[in-house]
Amino acid sequence: MEIPLRRMKVQQQGRIKAVKAKGELGRRIRDMGLIPGTEFIIVGRAPLYDPVALKMKGFTLTLRNSEADFITCEVSD
């Protein structure tokens, strides 16, 4: 099943399917290592659900929901 990164729950695992951001934002997201095929797990969310923290490639990364909206993920049911 494919869903936006923003809709994933804590402890849910996924794989990046696509990054739909263009321009500078798209480049910045890809520079952080968020490229198609990358596996990750959601490790936490702030009290108001923004930002989201994910662990991938041995480090933890936080993203604003406005950035996470551009990332489509593949998750298992």
Secondary structure in CASP SS format (residue, H / E / C, confidence):
PFRMAT SS
TARGET T0000
AUTHOR 0000-0000-0000
METHOD secondary structure of the structure
MODEL  1
M C 1.00
E E 1.00
I E 1.00
P E 1.00
L H 1.00
R H 1.00
R H 1.00
M C 1.00
K C 1.00
V C 1.00
Q C 1.00
Q C 1.00
Q E 1.00
G E 1.00
R E 1.00
I E 1.00
K E 1.00
A E 1.00
V E 1.00
K C 1.00
A C 1.00
K C 1.00
G H 1.00
E H 1.00
L H 1.00
G H 1.00
R H 1.00
R H 1.00
I H 1.00
R H 1.00
D H 1.00
M C 1.00
G C 1.00
L C 1.00
I C 1.00
P C 1.00
G C 1.00
T C 1.00
E E 1.00
F E 1.00
I E 1.00
I E 1.00
V E 1.00
G E 1.00
R E 1.00
A C 1.00
P C 1.00
L C 1.00
Y C 1.00
D C 1.00
P C 1.00
V E 1.00
A E 1.00
L E 1.00
K E 1.00
M E 1.00
K C 1.00
G C 1.00
F E 1.00
T E 1.00
L E 1.00
T E 1.00
L E 1.00
R C 1.00
N H 1.00
S H 1.00
E H 1.00
A H 1.00
D C 1.00
F C 1.00
I E 1.00
T E 1.00
C E 1.00
E E 1.00
V C 1.00
S C 1.00
D C 1.00
END
